């Protein structure tokens, strides 16, 4: 999933076998040629009503997912 912050920064929210859920800066993803690991990358715009509650819940989901998966890689 691609996420664009209000600042314009784009990150990739991705679940990877072995390392878990990661947030990767899009520029790093391209600069390191990690996009070559995929046969196809599909972009679909998510059209949703962005209420403050929805954005807060989504942000919490990303934080918890990233932290949980990082903790799993430590053990």
trRosetta pair geometry for C-beta under 8 A, 3 or more apart (Angstrom, degrees):
i j d omega theta_ij theta_ji phi_ij phi_ji
1 12 7.3 139 72 -161 42 54
1 13 4.5 -22 67 62 97 103
1 14 7.4 -173 27 -70 62 55
2 10 5.9 -6 -172 -170 104 105
2 11 7.4 157 -153 81 56 38
2 12 6.0 -32 -98 -101 65 62
2 13 7.6 -177 -86 17 14 80
2 26 7.0 42 -136 -86 105 123
2 43 7.0 -6 10 -126 137 95
3 10 7.0 158 81 -152 45 55
3 11 5.2 -16 60 61 96 87
3 12 7.9 171 18 -92 78 15
3 13 5.7 55 -15 -20 117 113
3 23 7.9 -39 39 -137 130 103
3 62 7.6 22 -58 -105 163 153
4 8 6.8 -22 -172 -150 101 30
4 9 7.2 161 -152 82 57 40
4 10 5.0 -23 -97 -97 77 78
5 8 7.0 -34 75 30 75 21
5 9 4.7 5 38 57 116 91
5 10 7.8 -151 11 -75 75 32
5 11 7.5 45 -25 1 102 104
9 25 7.2 -59 -174 -132 105 92
9 26 8.0 168 176 18 62 102
10 25 7.7 94 84 -164 57 56
10 26 3.9 1 99 -7 102 142
10 27 7.9 115 62 -26 91 74
11 23 5.0 12 165 -175 137 90
11 24 6.3 151 -163 73 81 35
11 25 5.7 -50 -106 -99 81 38
11 26 6.2 -130 -95 -31 23 80
12 22 7.8 22 98 99 87 89
12 23 7.3 156 75 -155 48 43
12 24 4.7 -18 56 61 100 94
12 25 7.9 -7 14 77 81 7
12 26 6.0 117 -32 -88 90 69
12 29 5.4 70 0 -66 138 153
13 21 7.2 2 -176 -171 78 97
13 22 7.7 -177 -145 89 40 44
13 23 5.7 -12 -98 -101 69 74
13 62 6.1 -80 -122 -127 140 108
13 65 7.9 64 -171 90 112 139
14 21 7.1 165 88 -148 38 54
14 22 5.6 -19 64 59 86 86
14 24 6.6 -17 21 13 120 113
15 20 6.9 -52 -145 -180 69 39
15 21 5.1 -27 -97 -91 72 72
15 69 7.7 -147 -124 -101 77 154
16 19 4.8 5 86 54 114 100
16 20 6.8 1 58 52 72 18
16 21 7.8 153 18 -89 70 22
16 22 6.2 -4 10 7 116 116
19 22 6.2 5 124 -45 117 122
19 69 7.5 57 138 158 54 114
19 73 6.0 18 -146 -95 52 137
20 68 7.7 -151 -176 102 141 71
20 69 2.8 168 154 -172 134 112
20 70 6.9 -144 79 -52 142 35
20 72 5.5 127 -72 65 145 122
20 73 5.8 -120 5 -46 123 105
21 65 4.5 -57 107 150 170 99
21 66 5.5 -113 109 -90 107 49
21 68 7.4 40 34 68 125 88
21 69 3.9 162 31 -5 82 157
22 66 7.0 84 -122 -127 25 91
22 69 7.3 -109 -53 104 56 140
23 62 7.1 65 -74 179 123 111
23 66 5.8 -18 -15 -104 104 138
24 28 5.8 -121 178 80 89 115
24 29 5.1 100 127 -65 122 101
24 34 7.5 -49 157 61 160 160
25 28 4.3 81 71 7 97 109
25 29 6.9 -161 93 -13 49 85
26 29 5.3 -51 -150 31 35 119
26 30 6.5 26 156 -11 67 104
27 30 6.0 -58 -149 41 32 104
27 31 5.8 30 156 -19 68 113
28 31 5.6 -55 -133 42 29 110
28 32 5.9 16 168 -6 66 114
29 32 6.6 -67 -145 45 16 99
29 34 5.0 -84 -157 54 65 118
29 35 6.2 81 150 -47 93 89
30 33 7.4 26 -180 -78 35 36
30 34 7.8 -76 -63 39 19 79
30 35 6.0 11 -105 -12 59 128
33 36 4.8 4 166 -1 92 120
34 37 5.7 -28 -175 6 59 117
35 38 6.1 -60 -168 34 51 107
35 41 6.4 -53 -150 -28 97 145
38 41 5.3 74 110 -58 147 88
48 54 7.1 -154 142 160 121 155
49 54 7.1 123 97 5 71 158
50 54 6.1 -134 -146 77 41 123
50 55 5.7 49 -172 -57 89 109
51 54 4.6 94 53 5 82 103
51 55 7.0 -155 86 -4 43 86
52 55 5.9 -59 -147 40 30 109
52 56 6.2 32 156 -21 66 108
53 56 5.8 -56 -148 36 29 112
53 57 6.4 26 156 -15 65 108
54 57 5.9 -57 -148 39 30 109
54 58 6.1 29 155 -19 66 109
55 58 5.6 -53 -142 38 30 112
55 59 6.2 32 157 -19 64 107
56 59 5.8 -55 -147 37 28 111
56 60 6.4 29 154 -18 63 107
57 60 5.7 -54 -148 37 31 113
57 61 6.4 37 152 -24 64 104
58 61 5.6 -50 -151 31 32 116
58 62 6.6 31 152 -17 63 103
59 62 5.8 -53 -151 35 33 110
59 63 6.4 32 153 -17 65 107
60 63 5.7 -55 -146 38 32 111
60 64 6.1 26 159 -15 68 109
61 64 6.1 -58 -142 41 25 106
61 65 6.0 25 159 -19 63 112
62 65 5.9 -57 -142 38 26 111
62 66 6.2 22 161 -16 63 111
63 66 6.1 -61 -147 38 24 107
63 67 6.2 18 159 -14 64 112
64 67 5.9 -59 -142 41 28 108
64 68 5.9 28 160 -21 66 111
65 68 5.9 -56 -142 37 25 110
65 69 6.2 16 162 -11 62 110
66 69 6.2 -60 -145 41 25 104
66 70 6.2 27 156 -21 63 109
67 70 5.7 -56 -147 36 29 112
67 71 6.4 30 155 -20 64 105
68 71 5.9 -56 -152 34 29 111
68 72 6.6 31 150 -21 63 105
69 72 5.4 -48 -149 32 37 116
69 73 6.8 38 153 -22 64 100
70 73 5.9 -55 -156 30 34 109
70 74 7.2 39 147 -27 62 101
71 74 5.7 -52 -161 21 39 116
71 75 7.5 17 154 -8 66 105
72 75 6.5 -70 -158 38 37 99
